[in-house]
Amino acid sequence: MGQTELVTASVAAVFRTYHDDLVRLAVLFVGDQPTAEDVVQDVYVKMHARWSKLPGPDEVLPYVRAAVLNGSRSVLRRRSLAHRVGVLQRVSAIVPPLPSAESEAILSEDRRRVLAALAGLSRRRREVLVLRYYLGLSEAEIAAVLGVSAGTVKSTAARGLAALARELGEEA
């Protein structure tokens, strides 16, 4: 099997295995399911167009996570620009999806409070905490996704957790 076929198989395996997780990751940043699905789909379309330039099979998942994160940032920048020029009346950091019976049963009041507090954090703190505690990535993996040092990840996580604790009225 050649390098292209190996990478193609890896991309397909990542899609089958991690698609739902990547959509949920994007939802935490962009705030709604349809936009998150678009972000993830755009990542896969761009990956398909650049098969020959993709990293090796062991590096595809971190690459995809970073691409989803970057796509989410782009969505948030476009929303911010639209808000500044008056296209949108008001856009919050996380726009709640239309509630369904299933989502209401799943989301407890505590979780909604945590998500609201998370939305109030700076972009970097929110990204580090989501990657660490939602995806369970190590400091080294987060550093690779964000392009920062492991020490920056560690300090940002500590500050983010302290800010969340203050916002939620809990002791750190």
C-alpha positions in Angstrom: 0.0 0.0 0.0 1.4 3.4 -1.0 1.6 6.5 1.1 -1.4 8.1 -0.5 -3.6 5.0 0.0 -2.3 4.8 3.6 -3.2 8.5 4.3 -6.6 8.1 2.6 -7.4 5.1 4.7 -6.3 7.0 7.8 -8.5 10.0 6.9 -11.5 7.6 6.3 -10.9 5.9 9.6 -10.6 9.2 11.4 -13.9 10.3 9.9 -15.7 7.1 10.8 -14.3 7.0 14.3 -14.1 10.7 15.4 -16.7 12.6 13.3 -19.3 12.8 16.1 -16.6 13.9 18.6 -15.3 16.5 16.3 -18.8 17.9 15.7 -19.3 18.1 19.5 -15.9 19.8 19.8 -17.0 22.4 17.2 -20.4 22.9 18.9 -18.6 23.9 22.1 -16.8 26.7 20.2 -19.4 27.9 17.7 -22.5 27.2 19.8 -24.8 25.4 17.3 -25.0 22.0 15.7 -25.5 23.0 12.1 -22.6 25.4 12.0 -20.4 22.8 13.8 -21.3 20.2 11.2 -20.4 22.6 8.5 -17.0 23.3 10.1 -16.2 19.6 10.4 -17.4 18.9 6.8 -15.3 21.7 5.5 -12.2 20.3 7.2 -12.8 16.9 5.6 -13.3 18.5 2.2 -10.1 20.4 2.5 -8.3 17.3 3.7 -9.5 15.4 0.6 -8.1 18.1 -1.6 -4.7 17.9 0.1 -4.2 14.2 0.6 -0.6 14.3 -0.6 0.3 17.0 1.8 -1.3 15.5 4.9 0.8 14.3 7.9 1.5 10.6 8.4 -1.2 8.3 9.7 -0.3 8.8 13.4 -0.5 12.5 13.0 -3.9 12.8 11.2 -6.1 13.1 14.3 -4.2 16.0 15.9 -4.1 17.6 12.5 -7.9 17.3 12.1 -8.5 18.5 15.7 -6.4 21.6 15.0 -8.2 22.2 11.7 -11.6 22.0 13.4 -10.4 24.4 16.0 -9.2 26.8 13.3 -12.4 26.5 11.4 -14.4 27.3 14.6 -12.2 30.4 15.1 -13.0 31.5 11.5 -16.7 31.2 12.2 -16.4 33.2 15.4 -14.3 35.9 13.6 -17.0 36.1 10.8 -19.7 36.4 13.4 -17.7 39.1 15.3 -17.2 41.1 12.0 -20.9 40.8 11.1 -21.8 42.0 14.6 -19.5 45.0 14.3 -20.8 46.1 10.9 -24.4 45.7 12.1 -25.4 42.6 10.1 -26.3 40.8 13.3 -28.2 42.4 16.1 -26.7 40.3 18.8 -24.5 37.2 18.8 -23.5 35.6 22.1 -20.4 33.4 22.5 -22.5 30.3 22.6 -25.9 30.4 20.9 -28.1 27.8 22.5 -29.7 25.4 20.0 -33.4 25.0 19.8 -34.3 22.9 22.8 -35.6 19.4 22.1 -37.0 16.9 24.5 -33.9 14.9 24.2 -31.5 17.8 24.8 -33.5 19.1 27.7 -33.3 15.6 29.3 -29.6 15.4 28.8 -28.6 18.9 29.8 -28.8 19.6 33.5 -28.8 23.1 35.1 -25.3 22.6 36.4 -24.1 21.7 32.9 -25.7 24.8 31.4 -24.1 27.0 34.1 -20.7 25.4 33.3 -21.1 26.0 29.6 -22.1 29.6 30.1 -19.1 30.1 32.4 -16.9 28.4 29.8 -18.2 30.7 27.1 -17.2 33.7 29.2 -13.5 32.7 29.3 -11.0 34.0 26.8 -10.6 32.0 23.6 -7.3 30.4 24.6 -8.5 29.3 28.1 -11.7 27.9 26.6 -9.8 26.0 23.9 -7.3 24.5 26.5 -10.0 23.5 28.9 -12.2 21.9 26.2 -9.3 20.0 24.7 -8.1 18.9 28.1 -11.3 18.0 29.9 -13.7 17.3 27.0 -11.4 15.4 24.7 -9.0 14.2 27.4 -5.9 15.3 25.5 -2.6 15.4 27.3 -0.7 18.7 27.8 1.7 17.7 25.0 -1.2 16.9 22.6 -2.9 20.2 23.4 0.4 22.0 22.8 0.7 20.4 19.4 -2.9 21.3 18.5 -2.6 24.9 19.6 1.0 25.4 18.6 2.2 26.5 22.0 4.4 25.1 24.7 3.3 22.5 27.3 4.1 25.1 30.0 1.7 27.5 28.4 -1.0 24.8 28.3 -0.4 24.1 32.0 -0.6 27.7 33.1 -3.6 28.5 30.9 -5.5 25.5 32.2 -4.8 26.5 35.8 -6.0 30.1 35.2 -9.0 28.9 33.2 -10.1 26.5 36.0 -9.6 29.2 38.6 -11.8 31.6 36.5 -14.5 29.0 36.1 -14.5 28.3 39.8 -14.9 32.0 40.6 -17.7 32.4 38.0 -19.5 29.3 39.4 -18.9 30.4 43.0 -16.8 27.4 43.9 -13.5 27.0 45.6 -10.6 26.2 43.2 
